[in-house]
Amino acid sequence: MEYGTTSGYGQTAPPRTSLSTTHAVVLTGLTGRTPYHARVTSKNSAGQATTSADVAFTTTGPILGDVNGDGLVTVADVPALAAQLIGLTPQTLATADINADGRLTIADLQALVNRL
């Protein structure tokens, strides 16, 4: 399997050597909220190879505004965001940067309030 952020791929998953009519591949290390492309090459018992069409997908990522991690954007996120303004950690920046400008500021608090 080849995959990457463009249809030029650039990365490969380890090949399976056993014959099977179904396959599953777990890709790790992908970036959240990022478009990817993938295609699979498979060989039959005679060694004949065929390659699938390009498949595009976008990975999921943290929900912007879900600062407290409950899976929802609610009023409960306001105090959590305020707390993060005081003590930011890399883990919370992804969900606390509501306006997606790469910084955590009071503008994010306003953006969160506007979403409620």
C-alpha positions as CSV (number, residue, x, y, z in Angstrom):
1,M,0.0,0.0,0.0
2,E,1.2,3.5,-0.9
3,Y,-0.1,6.6,0.8
4,G,0.8,10.2,1.3
5,T,-0.6,13.8,1.3
6,T,-0.5,13.9,-2.5
7,S,-1.3,11.5,-5.3
8,G,2.5,11.0,-5.5
9,Y,2.2,9.1,-2.2
10,G,5.7,8.9,-0.8
11,Q,5.1,6.4,2.0
12,T,4.4,2.6,1.9
13,A,2.9,0.2,4.4
14,P,4.7,-3.1,5.0
15,P,3.5,-5.7,2.3
16,R,1.6,-8.8,3.3
17,T,3.0,-12.0,1.8
18,S,0.1,-14.3,2.5
19,L,-2.7,-14.7,0.0
20,S,-6.1,-13.4,1.1
21,T,-9.2,-12.0,-0.4
22,T,-9.5,-9.3,2.3
23,H,-6.8,-7.1,3.8
24,A,-6.7,-4.5,6.5
25,V,-3.9,-1.9,7.1
26,V,-3.6,0.3,10.1
27,L,-1.7,3.6,9.3
28,T,-0.1,5.3,12.2
29,G,1.6,8.7,12.5
30,L,-0.9,10.5,10.3
31,T,-1.6,14.2,10.9
32,G,-5.1,15.0,12.1
33,R,-7.4,17.0,9.8
34,T,-5.2,16.3,6.8
35,P,-6.1,15.1,3.3
36,Y,-4.3,11.9,2.2
37,H,-4.2,9.7,-0.9
38,A,-3.8,5.9,-1.0
39,R,-3.7,3.0,-3.4
40,V,-3.2,-0.7,-3.0
41,T,-1.3,-3.1,-5.2
42,S,-2.2,-6.7,-4.9
43,K,-0.9,-9.9,-6.5
44,N,-2.8,-13.1,-7.2
45,S,-1.5,-16.6,-6.8
46,A,0.0,-16.4,-10.3
47,G,2.0,-13.3,-9.3
48,Q,0.0,-11.0,-11.5
49,A,-0.3,-7.5,-9.9
50,T,-3.1,-5.0,-10.1
51,T,-3.2,-1.6,-8.5
52,S,-6.4,0.1,-7.2
53,A,-7.5,3.6,-8.2
54,D,-6.4,6.5,-6.0
55,V,-8.5,6.9,-2.9
56,A,-8.6,10.2,-1.1
57,F,-9.6,10.6,2.6
58,T,-9.2,13.2,5.3
59,T,-8.1,12.2,8.8
60,T,-10.1,13.2,11.8
61,G,-8.7,15.5,14.5
62,P,-9.6,17.2,17.7
63,I,-12.9,19.1,17.7
64,L,-12.0,22.8,17.8
65,G,-13.6,24.2,20.9
66,D,-13.8,20.9,22.8
67,V,-11.2,22.2,25.3
68,N,-12.4,20.0,28.2
69,G,-12.3,16.8,26.1
70,D,-16.0,15.7,26.5
71,G,-16.6,15.5,22.8
72,L,-18.9,18.6,22.8
73,V,-18.5,22.3,22.4
74,T,-20.5,23.8,25.3
75,V,-20.4,26.5,27.9
76,A,-18.3,24.0,30.0
77,D,-15.4,24.7,27.6
78,V,-15.3,28.4,28.5
79,P,-13.6,27.9,31.9
80,A,-11.4,25.2,30.5
81,L,-10.2,27.6,27.8
82,A,-9.7,30.3,30.3
83,A,-7.5,27.9,32.4
84,Q,-5.5,27.1,29.3
85,L,-4.8,30.8,28.6
86,I,-3.0,30.7,31.9
87,G,-1.2,27.4,31.5
88,L,-1.0,26.2,27.9
89,T,0.2,22.7,27.1
90,P,0.9,21.3,23.6
91,Q,-1.9,18.7,24.1
92,T,-4.6,21.4,24.5
93,L,-3.4,23.8,21.9
94,A,-5.0,21.6,19.2
95,T,-8.5,22.0,20.6
96,A,-8.1,25.4,22.3
97,D,-7.0,27.3,19.2
98,I,-10.6,27.9,18.2
99,N,-9.9,30.5,15.5
100,A,-7.1,28.3,14.1
101,D,-4.4,31.0,13.9
102,G,-1.7,29.0,15.6
103,R,-1.9,31.0,18.9
104,L,-4.0,30.8,22.0
105,T,-5.4,34.3,22.9
106,I,-8.5,35.9,24.2
107,A,-9.8,35.9,20.6
108,D,-10.2,32.1,21.0
109,L,-12.3,32.6,24.0
110,Q,-14.5,35.0,22.0
111,A,-14.7,32.6,19.1
112,L,-15.8,29.8,21.5
113,V,-18.5,32.0,23.0
114,N,-19.7,32.9,19.5
115,R,-20.1,29.2,18.7
116,L,-22.4,28.5,21.7
